[in-house]
Amino acid sequence: MQRAMMVAFLVNIGLNPLLMFGIPGIWDGMGFNGIAVSTIISQTGVMIFILTRILKLDVMQGVAAAAFRPQMDSFRQITAQLIPASTAMMVMFVSGFVVQFALKEFGGAAVAAYGVALRIEQILLLPVLGMTGALLPIAGQNFGAGHHDRVRAALKFCWTTGFVMTAIAAPILLFGGPFAMAIFSDDPEVIRIGTSYLRVDAFLFPIYMMLFSVNSLLQALKKPIWTLWISVYRQGFGVAFFIWVFIGVLDFSVWGVWLGIATAVTTGWLVSLFVARNVARDTIGGLLKPA
């Protein structure tokens, strides 16, 4: 997957301008739709490459066609893990619309600033996302093997390394926000509003890291339903409610949106720790040490 995504990245760099603007004197291109077509082509290539690698694995050699016959019990188990995680992702998308709806009250500059700042945030979150994503299979395999001490060790390592990562990212957001925003926009208002979001976001990075790791842990312990309820509270109810409190009740400026997001994230983090502590106590005998 690493190799496939790296190649897809390079392919997109070439295909995006080619399909958008075409070849002068030969083809006019597809305009904005070229971005979508480029994504389809590159991701189809990723799928084909991954399938060819899977079929070459030792475990796939000599496999009969009957092995691909669906087994309802396996499908039920996979679906039980799939639906909560997928629904939580949909709730996250809805949350983004809520934030943008609240921001439109402050003009187009606020909406644009949030869009740019969100991309900067996501770039800096990538190492954390990769690490917390890796926690899921490691914790899941050791939980299935009954090595509960290794599950706890993996979580401790994830948090320790995560705090180091966020400690590096936070100063970049605090002090480098204006420079990062200026790369994408020369509008002073967009830069100012986006910088204010990034400075609030800097204090949320460790909390995001712990939230992501708790979600991975809960899925590894085969309790994905809790990731859904945490997401429903934090991104479904919390974001809308706290933004309304700061803007509608306390009459804050655009800072009310940022503080509303921060309050939702922080309270969601506390809820996730409470849930993880109870689930870990019942499944592996304790979260960070045996009870």
Secondary structure, DSSP 8 states (H G I E B T S, - for coil): -HHHHHHHHHHHHHHHHHHHH-BTTTB---TTHHHHHHHHHHHHHHHHHHHHHHHTSGGGTT--GGGGS--HHHHHHHHHHHHHHHHHHHHHHHHHHHHHHHHGGG-HHHHHHHHHHHHHHHHHHHHHHHHHHHHHHHHHHHHHTT-HHHHHHHHHHHHHHHHHHHHHHHHHHHHHHHHHHHHH---HHHHHHHHHHHHHHHHHHHHHHHHHHHHHHHHHTT-THHHHHHHIIIIIIIHHHHHHIIIIIS---THHHHHHHHHHHHHHHHHHHHHHHHHHHHHTS-SSS--
